[in-house]
Amino acid sequence: MRFVTALAATLCAVGTTAALEKTATAQEILLTGPLKGQPPARNLRLYREGRFEIAPAMSFGVLDEYRHMFIAGLRLQYNFTDWIGIGLWGGYGFSGTTDLSDQINDKAPRNNLTAVNVNHSLPVGGKAEFGDQVARLQWVVAPQVTVTPFRGKLALFQKVFVDTEAYIFGGFALVGLQERGNCGGGSGEPSCNTPASFALASRIAPTGTFGLGLTFFMADFINLGIEYRALPFSWNRGGFDSRGGGSNANFPDQKINSDDSTFKFNQMFTVSVGFMLGGRKTSD
């Protein structure tokens, strides 16, 4: 009986002490704490607020089937605050054939059975190059909005600390393309098994663009950026007759038109060097 009474008294004492400690701690933080009424940060470096950024950039395509995609470009951005800005990204595209294209060029038979999909003409010096019919991205222009919700410091070997941002962006884009022109549909269009049908035609594809990235500030006026970007739209990348026929249009129809375009995210990574114009501010 004494043991039970002692145990109950001990538990009551512990519970009372814990309750008093929680109450005292809460009262101390809410009423007399040194951070009462203070902002989340003082003298925070505002790298972007009220400043204009010019960032030369180089983009590299990811998972390209027939052409390696590269875009040499520029990003211009004005930052209303340290976390939101509007700008323009764009550039000129250039490319080279992938190993898949080279394999098709070397091994695909040139005959009447493949004439719709592979140029079987024999120009002076050898066969027609498959890479000449593969679509290519020529230029991109994209107005966009950038939101920077995360900031911090990146530590390298616990000795070098770099102010780092993580941001997301999205906007509208116009993409200039060259892809195999329409053929086999009449109205003056060439037959799709003739060499003339493999000529590339230009068009503009409207689409959206979005992605995310990191910015590393090397100094007040210069930064290094790495970002992932997607440009989703449909295009006929290989110049093939792959769709348009059958009850569900999933079979070849001996024509080249928009039915043969397939959807792709057109992913790329971008490396940029940004230069900030205007004076940097600090928070109160």
C-alpha positions as CSV (number, residue, x, y, z in Angstrom):
1,M,0.0,0.0,0.0
2,R,2.9,2.4,0.8
3,F,4.5,1.5,-2.5
4,V,1.3,2.4,-4.4
5,T,0.8,5.6,-2.5
6,A,4.5,6.6,-3.2
7,L,4.2,5.8,-6.9
8,A,1.0,7.8,-7.3
9,A,2.6,10.8,-5.5
10,T,5.7,10.6,-7.7
11,L,3.6,10.5,-10.9
12,C,1.6,13.5,-9.8
13,A,4.7,15.5,-9.0
14,V,6.2,14.7,-12.4
15,G,3.0,15.6,-14.2
16,T,2.8,18.9,-12.3
17,T,6.4,19.8,-13.0
18,A,6.0,19.1,-16.7
19,A,2.9,21.2,-17.0
20,L,4.6,24.1,-15.1
21,E,7.7,23.8,-17.4
22,K,5.6,23.9,-20.6
23,T,3.5,26.9,-19.3
24,A,6.6,28.8,-18.2
25,T,8.4,28.1,-21.5
26,A,5.4,29.3,-23.5
27,Q,5.0,32.4,-21.4
28,E,8.7,33.2,-21.8
29,I,8.6,32.9,-25.6
30,L,5.3,34.7,-26.1
31,L,5.8,37.5,-23.5
32,T,9.4,38.1,-22.8
33,G,11.4,36.2,-25.5
34,P,14.2,38.2,-27.2
35,L,12.7,37.5,-30.7
36,K,9.2,38.8,-29.8
37,G,7.9,41.0,-32.6
38,Q,11.1,40.7,-34.7
39,P,11.2,39.9,-38.4
40,P,12.3,36.5,-39.6
41,A,15.6,37.9,-40.7
42,R,17.6,41.1,-40.5
43,N,20.0,42.5,-43.0
44,L,19.1,39.8,-45.5
45,R,20.9,40.2,-48.9
46,L,18.3,41.0,-51.5
47,Y,20.1,40.0,-54.7
48,R,17.1,40.4,-57.0
49,E,14.7,43.0,-55.7
50,G,14.5,46.0,-58.1
51,R,17.3,44.6,-60.3
52,F,17.6,43.6,-63.9
53,E,19.4,40.4,-64.9
54,I,21.2,39.5,-68.2
55,A,22.2,35.8,-68.4
56,P,23.9,34.3,-71.5
57,A,22.9,30.6,-71.5
58,M,23.6,27.3,-73.3
59,S,21.0,24.5,-73.4
60,F,21.6,20.9,-74.1
61,G,18.8,18.5,-75.2
62,V,18.0,15.3,-73.2
63,L,16.8,12.0,-74.8
64,D,17.0,13.4,-78.3
65,E,16.2,10.6,-80.9
66,Y,17.5,11.8,-84.2
67,R,19.3,15.1,-83.6
68,H,21.2,16.4,-80.6
69,M,19.6,19.7,-79.7
70,F,21.6,22.7,-78.6
71,I,20.3,26.2,-78.0
72,A,22.7,29.2,-77.6
73,G,20.6,31.9,-76.0
74,L,19.9,34.6,-73.4
75,R,17.6,35.2,-70.5
76,L,16.5,38.7,-69.6
77,Q,14.6,39.2,-66.4
78,Y,13.4,42.1,-64.2
79,N,12.7,41.3,-60.5
80,F,9.9,43.1,-58.8
81,T,10.9,41.6,-55.5
82,D,13.4,39.1,-54.3
83,W,11.1,36.2,-55.0
84,I,9.2,37.0,-58.2
85,G,10.2,38.4,-61.6
86,I,9.2,38.4,-65.3
87,G,11.5,37.9,-68.2
88,L,12.2,36.6,-71.7
89,W,14.2,33.5,-72.6
90,G,15.2,32.6,-76.1
91,G,17.9,31.4,-78.4
92,Y,19.2,30.0,-81.7
93,G,19.2,26.3,-82.2
94,F,21.8,24.1,-83.8
95,S,22.2,20.3,-83.9
96,G,24.0,17.2,-85.0
97,T,22.8,13.8,-85.8
98,T,22.6,11.1,-83.1
99,D,23.9,7.6,-83.3
100,L,20.4,6.3,-84.1
101,S,20.3,8.6,-87.2
102,D,23.7,7.4,-88.3
103,Q,22.7,3.8,-87.9
104,I,19.5,4.4,-90.0
105,N,21.6,6.2,-92.6
106,D,24.1,3.4,-92.9
107,K,21.8,0.4,-92.7
108,A,18.3,1.3,-93.9
109,P,17.6,-0.2,-97.3
110,R,16.8,2.2,-100.2
111,N,14.1,0.6,-102.3
112,N,10.5,1.0,-103.3
113,L,9.3,-0.5,-100.0
114,T,11.1,2.1,-97.9
115,A,10.9,5.0,-100.4
116,V,8.1,6.8,-98.4
117,N,10.2,7.0,-95.2
118,V,13.8,7.1,-96.4
119,N,15.1,9.1,-99.3
120,H,16.3,6.5,-101.8
121,S,17.8,8.9,-104.4
122,L,21.5,8.6,-105.2
123,P,23.0,12.1,-105.6
124,V,26.4,12.6,-107.0
125,G,28.9,11.1,-104.5
126,G,26.6,8.6,-102.9
127,K,23.2,8.0,-101.3
128,A,21.0,10.7,-99.8
129,E,21.7,11.4,-96.1
130,F,19.0,10.4,-93.7
131,G,20.0,13.4,-91.5
132,D,18.8,15.8,-94.2
133,Q,15.1,14.7,-93.6
134,V,15.3,14.8,-89.8
135,A,13.5,17.8,-88.1
136,R,15.5,20.5,-86.4
137,L,14.7,23.2,-83.9
138,Q,15.8,26.6,-85.3
139,W,14.9,29.2,-82.6
140,V,12.8,29.7,-79.4
141,V,11.3,32.8,-77.8
142,A,9.6,32.4,-74.4
143,P,8.2,35.1,-72.1
144,Q,8.0,33.6,-68.6
145,V,7.4,34.3,-64.9
146,T,9.9,33.1,-62.3
147,V,9.1,32.4,-58.7
148,T,11.9,31.9,-56.1
149,P,10.4,30.3,-53.0
150,F,13.6,28.9,-51.4
151,R,16.9,30.5,-50.4
152,G,19.8,29.4,-48.3
153,K,23.5,28.7,-48.3
154,L,25.3,25.8,-49.9
155,A,28.4,24.6,-48.0
156,L,31.4,23.1,-49.9
157,F,33.6,21.0,-47.6
158,Q,32.2,23.1,-44.7
159,K,34.6,25.9,-45.7
160,V,33.1,27.7,-48.7
161,F,29.5,29.0,-48.4
162,V,27.5,30.1,-51.4
163,D,24.2,31.9,-51.3
164,T,21.8,29.6,-53.3
165,E,18.3,29.9,-54.7
166,A,15.8,27.3,-55.9
167,Y,13.3,28.6,-58.4
168,I,10.5,27.5,-60.7
169,F,9.3,29.2,-63.9
170,G,6.6,28.9,-66.5
171,G,5.4,30.7,-69.6
172,F,4.4,30.7,-73.2
173,A,6.8,29.9,-76.1
174,L,7.1,30.1,-79.8
175,V,9.3,27.5,-81.4
176,G,10.7,27.8,-85.0
177,L,11.0,24.4,-86.6
178,Q,12.1,22.8,-89.8
179,E,10.5,19.4,-90.5
180,R,9.5,17.3,-93.6
181,G,6.9,19.1,-95.6
182,N,3.4,17.7,-96.5
183,C,3.3,15.2,-99.3
184,G,0.9,12.7,-100.9
185,G,-2.2,14.7,-100.2
186,G,-2.9,16.2,-103.7
187,S,-3.3,19.9,-104.3
188,G,0.2,20.2,-105.8
189,E,1.9,18.2,-103.1
190,P,4.6,15.8,-104.3
191,S,4.2,12.0,-104.0
192,C,5.9,10.8,-100.8
193,N,8.2,8.4,-102.5
194,T,10.0,11.1,-104.6
195,P,13.2,12.8,-103.5
196,A,11.4,16.2,-103.6
197,S,9.1,15.1,-100.8
198,F,12.0,15.0,-98.3
199,A,12.7,18.7,-98.4
200,L,12.2,20.4,-95.0
201,A,9.6,23.1,-94.5
202,S,9.5,25.8,-91.8
203,R,6.7,26.3,-89.3
204,I,6.1,27.9,-85.9
205,A,4.9,25.8,-83.0
206,P,3.1,27.6,-80.1
207,T,3.5,25.9,-76.8
208,G,4.2,26.3,-73.1
209,T,7.4,26.0,-71.2
210,F,8.2,25.3,-67.6
211,G,10.9,24.0,-65.3
212,L,13.0,24.6,-62.2
213,G,16.6,25.6,-61.4
214,L,19.3,26.6,-59.0
215,T,21.2,29.9,-58.8
216,F,24.6,30.2,-57.1
217,F,25.6,33.8,-56.3
218,M,29.4,34.1,-56.7
219,A,29.2,37.9,-55.9
220,D,26.6,40.6,-55.6
221,F,26.6,41.1,-59.4
222,I,27.3,37.7,-60.9
223,N,25.8,34.2,-60.5
224,L,25.9,30.7,-62.0
225,G,22.6,29.1,-62.9
226,I,21.6,25.5,-63.7
227,E,18.1,24.6,-64.8
228,Y,15.8,22.0,-66.2
229,R,13.4,23.1,-68.9
230,A,10.6,21.3,-70.9
231,L,9.1,22.5,-74.2
232,P,6.2,20.1,-74.9
233,F,4.8,20.0,-78.4
234,S,4.1,17.6,-81.3
235,W,6.4,17.3,-84.4
236,N,7.5,14.8,-86.9
237,R,11.1,14.3,-85.7
238,G,12.1,11.6,-88.1
239,G,10.1,12.6,-91.2
240,F,8.3,9.3,-91.2
241,D,4.8,8.2,-92.4
242,S,3.8,6.6,-89.1
243,R,0.1,7.6,-88.6
244,G,-3.1,8.7,-90.3
245,G,-4.4,5.4,-91.6
246,G,-6.7,2.7,-90.2
247,S,-9.8,3.0,-88.1
248,N,-7.9,4.7,-85.3
249,A,-5.3,6.6,-87.4
250,N,-2.4,4.6,-85.9
251,F,-1.1,3.2,-89.2
252,P,0.8,4.6,-92.2
253,D,-1.4,6.1,-94.9
254,Q,1.3,7.0,-97.6
255,K,1.0,10.7,-96.7
256,I,3.0,13.1,-94.6
257,N,1.0,15.7,-92.7
258,S,0.2,16.8,-89.1
259,D,-1.2,13.3,-88.4
260,D,2.4,12.0,-88.4
261,S,3.5,14.4,-85.6
262,T,3.9,12.8,-82.2
263,F,4.0,14.6,-78.8
264,K,7.3,15.0,-76.9
265,F,8.4,17.0,-73.9
266,N,11.6,18.1,-75.5
267,Q,13.6,18.3,-72.3
268,M,16.9,20.2,-71.8
269,F,19.3,21.3,-69.2
270,T,20.6,24.9,-69.3
271,V,23.8,26.4,-67.9
272,S,23.9,30.2,-67.6
273,V,26.0,33.1,-66.2
274,G,23.9,35.9,-64.9
275,F,24.9,39.6,-64.5
276,M,22.8,41.7,-62.1
277,L,22.4,45.4,-63.0
278,G,21.5,47.9,-60.3
279,G,22.4,48.2,-56.7
280,R,21.7,45.4,-54.3
281,K,19.5,46.0,-51.3
282,T,19.2,44.5,-47.8
283,S,16.2,43.9,-45.6
284,D,15.7,45.9,-42.4
